Amino acid sequence: MSSELSLWYLRFSSREVNILLLLLEGKKSEEIARALGISRRAVEFHLHEIKEKLSIRKNIERLHEGFAGNRAIVSTST
């Protein structure tokens, strides 16, 4: 189980990781789209995929909590 938790980030594509990092910097969808040279609709698609992978069903603000919680689990299990 601990190896499963320590590799949680492998579930994300490189694009999803880039979007997550920009999101954690406080960027909005439109800003992320500009930074990555993709459409806002593409960003929203990736955000939906990220939320599904993190099992977050409510709103995008909860994404920060899910990402931080998974990161804390990884750091305490090693």
Contact map, one row per residue, 1 for C-alpha under 8 A:
111110000000000000000000000000000000000000000000000000000000000000000000000000
111111000000000000000000000000000000000000000000000000000000000000000000000010
111111100000000000000000000000000000000000000000000000000000000000000000000000
111111110000000000000000000000000000000000000000000000000000000000000000000000
111111110000000000000000000000000000000000000000000000000000000000000100110000
011111111000000000000000000000000000000000000000000000000000000000000000110011
001111111100000000000000000000000000000000000000000000000000000000000000010000
000111111110000000000000000000000000000000000000000000000000000000000100000000
000001111111000000000000000000000000000000000000000000000000000000000000000000
000000111111100000000000000000000000000000000000000000000000000000000000000000
000000011111100000000000000000000000000000000000000010000000000000000000000000
000000001111111110000000000000000000000000000000010010000000000000000000000000
000000000111111110000000000000000000000000000000000000000000000000000000000000
000000000001111111000000000000000000000000000000000000000000000000000000000000
000000000001111111100000000000000000000000000100000000000000000000000000000000
000000000001111111110000000000000000000000000110010000000000000000000000000000
000000000001111111111000000000000000000000000000000000000000000000000000000000
000000000000011111111100000000000000000000000000000000000000000000000000000000
000000000000001111111110000000010000000000100110000000000000000000000000000000
000000000000000111111111000000000000000000000000000000000000000000000000000000
000000000000000011111111100000000000000000000000000000000000000000000000000000
000000000000000001111111111000010000000000000000000000000000000000000000000000
000000000000000000111111111100010000000000000000000000000000000000000000000000
000000000000000000011111111000000000000000000000000000000000000100000000000000
000000000000000000001111111000000000000000000000000000000000000000000000000000
000000000000000000000111111100000000000000000000000000000000000000000000000000
000000000000000000000111111110110000000000000000000000000000000000000000000000
000000000000000000000010011111110000000000000000000000000000000000000000000000
000000000000000000000000001111111000000100110000000000000000000000000000000000
000000000000000000000000000111111100000100000000000000000000000000000000000000
000000000000000000000000001111111110000000000000000000000000000000000000000000
000000000000000000100110001111111111000100100000000000000000000000000000000000
000000000000000000000000000011111111111101100000000000000000000000000000000000
000000000000000000000000000001111111111000000000000000000000000000000000000000
000000000000000000000000000000111111100000000000000000000000000000000000000000
000000000000000000000000000000011111110000000000000000000000000000000000000000
000000000000000000000000000000001111111000000000000000000000000000000000000000
000000000000000000000000000000001101111101100000000000000000000000000000000000
000000000000000000000000000000001100111111100000000000000000000000000000000000
000000000000000000000000000011011000011111110000000000000000000000000000000000
000000000000000000000000000000000000001111111000000000000000000000000000000000
000000000000000000000000000000001000011111111100000000000000000000000000000000
000000000000000000100000000010011000011111111110000000000000000000000000000000
000000000000000000000000000010000000000111111111000000000000000000000000000000
000000000000000000000000000000000000000011111111100000000000000000000000000000
000000000000001100100000000000000000000001111111110000000000000000000000000000
000000000000000100100000000000000000000000111111111000000001000000000000000000
000000000000000000000000000000000000000000011111111100000000000000000000000000
000000000000000000000000000000000000000000001111111110000000000000000000000000
000000000001000100000000000000000000000000000111111111000000000000000000000000
000000000000000000000000000000000000000000000011111111111001001000000000000000
000000000000000000000000000000000000000000000001111111111000000000000000000000
000000000011000000000000000000000000000000000000111111110000000000000000000000
000000000000000000000000000000000000000000000000011111110000001001100000000000
000000000000000000000000000000000000000000000000001111111000000000000000000000
000000000000000000000000000000000000000000000000001111111110011001000000000000
000000000000000000000000000000000000000000000000001100111110000000000000000000
000000000000000000000000000000000000000000000000000000011111010000000000000000
000000000000000000000000000000000000000000000000000000011111111000000000000000
000000000000000000000000000000000000000000000010001000000111111100000000000000
000000000000000000000000000000000000000000000000000000000011111110000000000000
000000000000000000000000000000000000000000000000000000010111111111000000000000
000000000000000000000000000000000000000000000000001001010011111111100000000000
000000000000000000000001000000000000000000000000000000000001111111110000000000
000000000000000000000000000000000000000000000000000000000000111111111000000000
000000000000000000000000000000000000000000000000000001010000011111111100000000
000000000000000000000000000000000000000000000000000001000000001111111110000000
000000000000000000000000000000000000000000000000000000000000000111111111000000
000000000000000000000000000000000000000000000000000000000000000011111111100000
000010010000000000000000000000000000000000000000000000000000000001111111110000
000000000000000000000000000000000000000000000000000000000000000000111111111000
000000000000000000000000000000000000000000000000000000000000000000011111111100
000011000000000000000000000000000000000000000000000000000000000000001111111110
000011100000000000000000000000000000000000000000000000000000000000000111111111
000000000000000000000000000000000000000000000000000000000000000000000011111111
000000000000000000000000000000000000000000000000000000000000000000000001111111
010001000000000000000000000000000000000000000000000000000000000000000000111111
000001000000000000000000000000000000000000000000000000000000000000000000011111
